[in-house]
Amino acid sequence: MLQITDLTYRIGGRVILDRVSLTIPDGHKVGLIGRNGAGKSTLLKLISGDLPGDGGDIVLSKRARMGVVSQEAPAGSRSLLETVLAADTERADLLAEAETTTDPHRIAEVHTRLADIEAHTAEARAAAILSGLGFDGDAQQRPCDDFSGGWRMRVALAATLFLRPDLLLLDEPTNHLDLEATIWLENYLINYPGTIILISHDRDLLNRVVKSIAHLHDGTVTLYGGNYDKFAKTRREQMELASKHYEKQIAQQKHLQSFIDRFRAKASKAKQAQSRVKMLEKMGPAIPVVEDRGISFDFPSPKELPPPLINIHDGDVGYEEGKPILRNISLRIDMDDRIALLGANGNGKSTLAKLLADRLQLMSGEKHSSNKLRIGYFAQHQTDELRGDETPYQHMASLMPDVIEHKVRAQLGRFAFEGAKGDTKVKDLSGGEKARLLFALMTLDAPHMLILDEPTNHLDIDSRDALNHALNAYEGAVIIISHDPYLIEACADRLVLVADGTVTSFDGDVAEYRQYLLDRARMERRANKNGGEDGNGNGKPAKRDRKAERQQAAEKRKVAAPIKREVEKLEKQMEKLSERKAGIEEKMADPTLYEDANAQKLADIQKELGLIENELAMVEQKWLDKQEEYDAMVA
């Protein structure tokens, strides 16, 4: 399908891609990963022909069609459905020709080709794709100009998917999607028959969709078989082996050099010494393994407040008097809550977040919160409010008047703004760096609750992992809206569904919510196919045993929810204990610890290890008991 040979690309004399070679067979799905700035988007632009290379070849199979999502959002008075249909210019041209041509042979050719490209199903396919990306039937008939840029970028994605190209190039396709549309896209790509090259920082997408990972690092690409988790494991093992090889080579070199130094001057050993000199020269210098320095940051934990932090009872909220977006909200939030808000964009998740952050007030109902409550609020549009000509240091210093410089820089350092990076103008920062600056600013006063509305849009995988670790270490409440299923699963222990003007608990995990969405879409397709009837023409919904089974399963999960929360708390406990155990074992690997002078220190460390191992065994047993109890309740 695609053959890249010795591809080179430079910007201003700096080599971005250095003799890259890559072969992608027909039908393969490949995830293209690498640090921000490594050249992933550049490589896609070279493949698509949007950029000329400085050397090498890119060969695509003959007659293969390539699809790339437009960087410009579609606009105009055409409806969304018409916009997507118009993307297939061959179909449009053939339909126009069918109306005008009079040559019988040509008429036959045109209709044969229309049948080959399944033109008769085009409208249904386009509507299904738009529906999956969040546009209902009414929205599909509205003009593009009615929608914001983010929604119109969904239309651009829909148009590319509709074309069904043989080679589909996708650069961060989930950035403008909500969780619901992300799950739909994931399922669509899993079943896509063509070849895909996908740039994404969404770990779930890379694990579920792709079968190979192309890792772009230091200007070169290495292809790994398997999904992202397998790549990460293989890469880690390779680094460990390379590190051990380096250490072994250093030890061999020291041993050889020691022999040479001792016996070079002795006539009886001169021959052996000279032989070892040659061996040392052949070995060459030992090359150390240099790992990319990972991003890390942490949120300062607040002092505890008595519960609840916020309690809302029968609340209505909206932007226009008499027209609430959400009604009858009843929600309690405590310090140890980790809540993910689910629901399609436009259903009111951000409205609820603003209510919790005191950016909106209730129209009716009651809301009570502690008068000492501090809230850190992150919304993606806030990056536009940063002052472009100022540096991160200047932003932070403005919030910390009369504080000495090193303390200001220490706060920035918690979010990886060290050295020169703290003095870089905001306009020169990447999207991910701007997001991290917002994290630093919003947590300066150690808030009791973090409200994060799509915090990962511009974060790479390393930064997302850092956010995950920081949230799990943070000791306040977390409210998160995200299209990243992995982040939700890792950080949230309560799911709240915002849909149809209401706020309700979802009794299940992300996997169950994923299945709920897929089942609902399947039922809607079936209902549309049957004209909304049960197949007997009586206009009543079809009776389905599966619906009753799902309701029964949901009731079981609801009853078992407290047990599940205990299981999850025990899992986090085990994770922390395992990390402490690993840290102690790492200390015990130090050879100097076993010297006589450190005997007491060794004894203390061994005692601490024994205590942790005992505690870990007890927690593991509790976890097993609770897990069995939960499994029995939901069986």
N, C-alpha and C positions, 0 to 999 in steps of 0.2 A: 504493500500500500504506500508506504513512505520510506524513502531512503535518504538519509543525511550523511554526507561524507566531508570531513575536514572543513566544516563550516567555521569561518572566522568573522568576527565583527568587532570594530573598534569605535569608541567615541572619544574624539579629541586626543587620539594617540593612546588612550587607555584600552587595553584588551578586555572586552566583556565576555566574548565567547572565543575559545582558543582551540581551533581544529576539532570541533565537536563532531562526532559521528554517532548516528543513532538509526536503528532499523525498527520500524513498527509494522508488523504484518497486518493483513486485512482482518478487520473485526476486532482488533485488540483495543482495550480501554486502558489508557496510560495516565497516571497522575504525575504531573510535572511539579516538583517541589524544590524549595531552596529558600534561603534567607531573603528578606526584602532587599531589593537592589542587586540580586544575584544575576538577573537577566532573563527571568522566566517570560515576562511579557514581550521582551525583545525577541526571544526565540520564536514565540508564536507569530509575531509580526513578520519575521523573516520567512517562516513557513508559508504564511498567507500571501506573501509578496508585497506587503505594505512597506517593507524596508529592504534595500539591497544589501547583500552581504559583501564583505571585503575579500572573500575567498571561499572555495569549497563549492559543493553542489547540493541541491535539494531536488529530489526526483519523486514525483507523485505518479501513481499508476495512471495509465492512459484512460481517458473518459471518466476518471473519478471526479466527483463534484465536491468542492470544499465549502464548508459553512462557517462563517465568523459572525459573532454578534456585533452589530453596529455600535460604535462608540457614541453616536449621536442619537438621542431619544427621538422617535418619530413624532411628527407634529402635523397639524392641519385639521381640516373639517371632516375628513374621512372617518368612518366609524372604525373601532378597533378591529372588528371582524374583517372589514374591507381592507384595512391596512395589512393584516396578516396574509389575506388571500393574494394581495397585490405583490407580495414578496416573490411569489412563483411567477416570474415573468414569462416563462415558457407556456404555462397554462393560460395566462391572460392573452398572449399572442395567438395561441391556437384557437381559443374561444372567439377572438375577434375575426380570425381568418375563416372560421367555420360559418360565420354570419355573412361573409362577403364573397367567398370563392364560388365559382360556377363550374370549375373543372371536376368532373366526376371522380377521376383518379386521385386528384388532390384532396377532394372531400373525404374519400375513403382513407387516405393516409392520415389526415388530420384526426379523424374520429378513432382510428386505430391507436394513434399516439396518445390521444386523450384517455383512451381506455387503459393503455400501458401505465400512465402516470396516475391512474385512479382519480381522474378529475371529478368524477361523479360523487366521490366521498370527501372532496376537498373542504367544503363548508363545514361538514360534521367534524372532520379532523381538526380544523382551525379552531372551532368552537370548543372542542374537548381540551385542547392545549391551553386556550385562554382561561377556561374554567379551572383547570388544574393550577394555573398561576394566579388565581384569585379573582377573576372577572366573571360575575354571574351573567345571565342572559341579557338583562337590561343594560349592564355596563358595556357589554360587547357591541351594543347598537349606538353607544354615545361616541362623539368625536374625540380624537386624541387630545385636542386642546383642552378638554374638560379635566384632564388628569395632570397630576404633578409629575416632575421629572422622574422620580423613582418608579412610579407606576408605569410611565411610558417606556422606561427601560425594560420593564417586564414584557411589554408589547414587542420590543426589539428582540428579546430572547424568544418569545413565542414565534415570531416570524422566521427566525433561523431554524428552530426545531421543526416548524411546519415544512420547510424545504426538504427535510430528511436527507441531508448531504451524506456522501460516502465517508468523508472525513469531517468530523465536527470539532472545532477548536473553541474551547470555553475558558475564559479568563475570569475567575471569581464570579461564577454565575449566581451565587446565592446572596451576593452583597445587597441586592435590592428586594430580597424576598423575606417573608416571615417564615416561621417554623412550618406552618401548614403547607405553604408553597414549596419550601425546601424539601419536605418529605415527599410531596408529589413529584418534584423534579428528580429526586434520588431514584424513585421507583421507575420513572420514565427512562432514565439513563441506564438503569440495570437491564431493562428490556430492549434498549436501542440496538438495532441490528448492525449499525455501521461502526467505524473506527472513531475513537474519541481520544483527544488529548485535553486533559483537564487540569487547569491551575486552580488550586483551592487550598485554603487554610482550615477547611472544615474536616476534622478527623473522621467523623462518621461517614461523610460523603466519600472520602478516600478509602475507607475500609469497606464500604458496601458496594461501590460502583467499579473501581478500577481493579485490574488484575496484575498490573505492573507499576512500579514507581521509577520515574526518571529523576534522579537527584542531581540538581545543578549546583556545583560547588567549585569555586576557584576557576571559573571559566570552562569547566569540563562537565560532561554529563555521564553518569553511571546508571545503568539500567538494572533494577532489582526485580525479581519475580515476586508476586504476591502483593497484598494490600499494604496500607501504611504501617499497621502494627508489626507486620512481618519485616518490613523494611527497617523500622526502628530497632527491632531486636537484632537483625543481621548486622546493621551498621554499628550497634553497640558492641557486638561480639568481635567485629573486625577491628574496632578501635582498641579493644582490650588485648587482642592478639598482637596488634602492631605495637602497643605499649610494652607488652611482655618481651617481644622481639627486640625492641630498643634497649630495654634493661639488660637482656641477656648479652646483646652485642657490646654494651658498655662494660659489663663484667668481663667478657672475653678480652676486650681491648686493654683493660686495666691489668689483667693477668699477664698478657703478652708483654706489655710495657714494663711490668715489674721484673719479668725474667730478663728482658733486654737490659734494663738499668743495672741489674745485679751482676750479669755475666759478660757484658760487652767487653770489658777490659781484661777478662781472663782468656789467655791464649787457648786453653783447653776447651772453653765453651764458646769461643768466638764464632765458630761455624753455626752452632745451634742458635746463637743470638741473632746472627745475620739472617738465618732462615725465618725467625719470628718477625724480624723487621719487614721482610717481604710479605709475610702473612698479614701483618698489620696494614701495610700499604694496599694490599688487595681488598681488604675489608672496606676501606674507605671510611669517611666520617659517619658516625651514627646519626641518623635523622630522627629527632624527637617527634612524637605524635602531638600535634597541636590541635586541640579541640576548639570549636567555636565557643567563645565565652557566652554562656547562656544568659538570657534576660531574667532578672528576678526583681521583684518588688514586694512590698508588704504594706497592708493597711494597719495603721495604729489602732489597737483595741481600746475601746472606751471603758469608763467606769460603769459598773452595772447600775441599772435603774430598776425600780420595782415594776412588776408587770401590771397591766399591759402597757406597751409603748403607745399603741394606738388602738382605739376601739370605735368602730363605726356601726351604728344601728339604724336600719331602715333609711339609708341615705340615697338621695338622688343627686346626680351631678351632671353638668353639661356646660355649654358655652353661651347658650341663648335662653333667656327666661322663658319658662314654659315648655322647653324642648330638651329634656334631659337625655343624655347619651346613655347613662346607666341608671337603673332604678333599683330601689329596695336593697341597697348594698348593706350586708352585715358581715363585718370582717374584723377579726382581732389579730394583732401582731405582737408577739413577745420577743425578748432579746435573742432567744435561741432559734427563732424561725428562719428558715431558708425557703423562700417561696418563689416559684417561677410562674409568671402570668402567661397563659396560653390563649390562643384565639387568633383568627385572621386579622391582618392589618385593617383598620377602619372599624373594628368592633369595640374599641374603647380601652385597650390596654394602656396606652400612653395617657389617656384621660384619667384612669385610675391611678397611675403613677404620679401624675401631677397633683391629684387630690391628696395622696399620701405625703407628698413633698411640700404641701401647703402652697402650691402654685395655683390651685383652684379651691374654691370653697363650696360646701354643700348648698344645694338649692333648698333641700328639706332633709329632715332627719337629724341624727346626732352624731357628733364626732368628738371623742375625748382623747387627749394625749398628755403626756407628762410635760410640765412647763420647763423641764430641764432637757428635753429631748433635742438632740442635734442630729440633723439629717444631711448625708452626702448624696447629692443628686447628679447623675450623669445622663445627658441626652446627646446623641450624636451631633445635632445641629450646633451644640455649644462650641465645637471646634471653630466654627465661623466667627465666634465672639472673641476669640483670642486676638491679642494685638500683634499683628504681623511683624512690625518693626521692632518689637521688644523681644528680649531673650527669656528663656525659662527662669533664669535667676531674677530678672527684673519683675516678672509676674509674681514670683514667690515672695520677693522682698517687699512688694507693695502690700502683701497680706501680713507681713511680719515686721512692722515698723519698730525701730529701736532694738532690733535683734541683730547680734553680731553676725558677720558674713558666714563664718564656718557652720553656724547652726542653720542658716538658710540653705546652704549647700548640702548639709546633712539630710534635710528633708527632701531635697531634689534627688539625692543619692539613693534614697529608698526606692525610687522609681527609675533607676538606671540613667539619671542625668548627672554624669560625672565629668569632671574636667571641662574640656572645650565644649562638650555637648550642652552644658548648662549655659554657655555663652553664645550659642547659635541662635540666630533670629528665628522666630516662630515660622515665618513664611518659608524658611528653608528646611523645616522639619517635615518628615514623612507623616502620612495620616496616622500611622501607629504611634509615632512619637508624640503627636498632638494629643492623642487619646490618653497616653501615659501622663502627659503634663496635666490634663484635666483630673486624672486620678489623684495626682500629687496635690493639686490645689483644693479639691473637694474634701480631702481627708485630713487637711491640716489640723483641724480642731478635734480629731478623733471622734467622729460622729457615732451615734448609737445605732444608726440604721443607714445602710447603703441602698439606694435605688438606682439601678443600672438599666437604662433603656438602650438596647442594642450596643453593648460596649465593645464587641469584637469585630465590627465591620472592617477595620483597617489593621487588625492585629494578625501577625503571622502565627504559625503553630507554636513557636517557642514563647511568644508573648501571651498567647491564649493559655498555655500551660502555666505560665507565671501567674496569670490572673486566677486560674483555678486554684493553685496552691495558696495564693494570697487570700482568697475568699474563704478557703477551708481553715486557714489559720486565724482569720478574723473572728472576734468574739461578740460581734453585734448581729443585728438582724440584717438579712439580705432579701431584697425584692429585685428579681431579674426578669427582663424581657429579652429574649434572644432567639435567633434562628439557628443557633448551634446546638443540636441535640446533645452532643458530648458534654458541653459546658453545663447544660441544664441537669443532665443525669449526674454529673460529678458534684454539683454544688447545691442542688435543690432537694429538699425532702418533703415539700408540699407543692402540689400542682393546683393552680386556681384557673378555671376556665372563664374567660370573658367573652361572652357571645350572646346574641339575641337580646341585648340590652340588660343582661343580668351578670352577676358574679357568683359562681358556684365552685365548690371543691370538685376536683377530678380524682376519683378514687382509683388510682393506678399509677404506674410509672410511665416513663417516656415511651418504652416499647409498646405498652398497652395503648397509649394515646396514638402512636403511629398506626397501630392496627385498627383503632377506632376510626381514624380518618380514612384509611384505605377501605374499610367495610362500608363507611358512609358513602364514599364516592362510588363504590360498586353498586350499592342499593339505588343511588340516584341515577346511575346509568341505566340500570335495569328498569327503574320506574319510567324514565324518559322513553326507553325502547318500547315499553308496554303501554305508553300513553297515560301513565299514572294510574292504570287499573291493575287488577289482580290477574288479568289474562282472560277473565270470563265476561268482560264488558260491563261489569256492574259498578265500576267507578270506585270500588273500595280497595284500600291497600291490601296487598297480598299478605296472608297470614304466614309468618315465618317462625319456625321453632327456634332458629338461631337467635332471633331477637330476644325471646324469652330466656334462652341460655345465657346471652350476654348480660341481661338484666340480673339474672340469678348470680352470675359470676361477679358482677359489680357489687351486689349486696354482700357477698362473701368478702370481697376485698375491703369494703367499707367497715365491716365488723372487725376484720383482721388488721386494719390500718395501724392501730396503736402498737400491735406486735411488730409490724413491719418497721415502724419508726425505731423501736428498741433494737431490732436487728441492724438497722443502718447505723445507729449510735455505737453499737458494739463493734461494727466493722471499722468505723473511724478510730475507735479506741485501739483496736488491733493494729491498724495502720501506724498510729503514733508510737505504740510500744515496739513494733517491728523496726521503725526508723531509729528509735533509741537503742535497741539491741544492735542494729547494724553499726551505729556510731561507736558503741563500746567495742564491738568486735574489730572495728577499724583501728581503734586505739591499741588493742591487744596485738595487732599485727606489727607494731613498732618493736624492733629487736632490742632497743635500748631499755625497754620496760623490764626486761628479764635480767638486767644487771643487778648485782647485790644491793647497790645503793638505792634501787627503786623497789625493793621487796615489799615495803608497806603500801606503796602506791599500787602495785600489782594486786596485792591482797584486797585492797579497797575496791578496785575495778572489778575483780572477780566476784566479790560479794554483791556489788551493784548488778552485775550481769545475772547472777543467780536469782536475785529478787525480781528482776524484770522478766526473766524466763518463767518464773512461777506465776507472776501476775498475768503474763501473756497466755499461759496454759489455762488459767482460770477463766479469763475472758473468752478464749476460744471455745471452752466447754459451754459457757453460757450462750455463746453465739450459736453453737450447734443445737442446743436445746430449744432456743427461741426460733431458729430457722425451721426445725422440725415441727414446732407448734404452728408456725405460720403456714407451712406447706400443707399440714393437715386441715387447717381451717379453710383454705382456698381450694382444696382438692375437689 
